[in-house]
Every structure is written in C-alpha cells, then in structure tokens.
Amino acid sequence: MKGLLYLPRLFKSKSDQDRLIMTILCRNEIDIIESNIRTHAVLGVDGFVVMDNGSTDGTREKLEQLKTEFDLMVIDETGVYQQAKWMKRLMYLARDKMGASWVISNDADEFWIPKEGTSLKEHLSHSDSVVTVKRSNVLLTEDVLKDDYHFSKARYCVEYPICYDKQAELEGAHTAMFFANISPKVIVNPYGFIKISGGNHRAKHIAKTFTARNEHNIRVFHYPIRSWKQFEANIKHRQTLLKYPKARMGDHYRRWVKLYEQGMLKEEFERFVLKENQIQVFEQYGIIKDIHLNDVIFSKSNKFIR
C-alpha cells in the first residue's frame, strides 16, 4: 500500500501546486517560534503543522496569532513527550490535511537555510524519498551577555566538529558540547513514508534504498542555547522528564541536569561563551565559520535584521 502511494508520483513534474510543509514540536519556545515560522515561510515552506506540548510562556498564544497570517495548523498535546510517535502523527497530518509533497520535521531551534537566493523547494523533486541535510551548531559569543541580544545576531557556527567519545560527553569537565559532532536531519516524501527516528535524524521509506540522497545546497543551523534564561528553563524541564523510567535523552543533557542539581549550571553556561581570542584561533584552523545569517532570520521586530 505504501508503494502504491509513492510510485505514481515518482516521475511527476514539479508545479506551483507542490507544497512543502514543516511540522514542529514545541514547548515554551516563545523566544524563537515566531522567527522560525516567519523565516521558513519566506524560504519556501507553504504551511506548518505545529504541536504544542503544554507551553506556559506565551508560545501557544503566539501560535494563535500566527494562524491569522500563515497556513498553520496547531495541535495541542499535553501527554508525556513522545517525539517519534508525535512526529509520525504530524507527518500524516501534513500529507492528508495540508497536501504535503515533502515534509520537514523540524524543531523550533533549527533553521533550514538554502543556498543563497534560492527556495528550499528548488532543491527537491518528487522522486526524492529521504533527503539528508547537514546540521551545524550555532555558537555563543560575548554578545549574548548584552541586554538587547537576539539569537539571530549569532555570527558563528561549527564547520568541523570535535569528536568526543560518549564518556567525555557525560563526564568531561572541559567538554565543549557545542563543538561535538551532531547528526544530520532529513526531508521526507510522505508518500511511501514508513517511520521517522525520534530526532528526525533518519527516516524509513519504501523507496529509500533507491532514491535517498544527500543535499548539499541546504544547511540546518541549530540554535540549542540562546540565552541563560532559556538554557536554565530547558534543563529544568529535562530534569522533570528524567523522572520517567523510559525517558530517552542525550548524555550531555543528563550531565547538564546533574550540574543544575549541584548548582553549577551557570558556570557551564559561561563556558559556552566564546571570547574574541578563542574565536580567532578557531577561525584560523577552520573549526568555525562566519555564517552571515543576520540578514536571513527574522528578528523580534518582524523585520529582517540588516
């Protein structure tokens, strides 16, 4: 049955009726959710399916406002976080209710940026089953300590990651987690779709063996930590999730929860902030690069930052 959905579309020509839909799981993302939706709408996303998992910071209300401007469906889910299960549900909603030709299963802190001057859809075809896209962490500099800082002003991302082992991620006192290698993300054709991994790093598709590929003209920029306030709130939430026996979470989050419980989380945050002399060294060796995204990502004022 899954093959019958995909095969008729295999040689279909692209048209203006094709729709790229983005699904997002979010909880308390008031500092970034509007920028995420506005930016991707400009870059070729035609509609959004957003699941809100019990936000209390104004995120849910902001989504209601955005519904008046964008083709945006909001789903409320108050249950215990189940990323893979919920993403699969959103995939089918994107296909069946929003008419998706392709689906990006996104997180609120990730921005899918195509090659300059192009739309995301320009780099997709109906024959695509699973398209894998490289992802890079965006770094904090001393600007984050300023009162008027907005995450879109971040200048640098990791170009070549540092390969820490898992034990270092959990226990290393000098581990710089922003520099660790992170998994890519995928864009999926919902016709023939079978399953998506919890973090949207991989997907199963009926035609994956034959038509899966990598796309180098799109890069995902990941903004995992955007301020001290946001970081602290995130780790408090992770602490709550770890109370559930079956909770699945990266080792670095477990380490940060432990530091929070020891009253040492602020010191960890301060270690993330790159000093000017550190930036010069990392640039010299090509480990980081200037991403020039402050003219691409929408700011709080709903205008591009120039």
Secondary structure, DSSP 8 states (H G I E B T S, - for coil): -HHHHHGGGTT----TT--EEEEEEESS-TTTHHHHHHHHHHTT--EEEEEE----SSHHHHHHHHTTTS-EEEEE--SS--HHHHHHHHHHHHHHTT--SEEEEEETTEEEEESTT--GGGG--TT-SEEEEEEEEB--BGGGGSTT--GGG--EEESS-B---HHHHHH-TT--GGGB----EEEE-STTEEEE-TTSS-EEETTHHHH-EEEEEEEEEE-----HHHHHHHHHHHHHHTTSTT----HHHHHHHHHHHTT-HHHHHHHHSB-HHHHHHHHHTTSEEE---TTTSB-TTSSB--
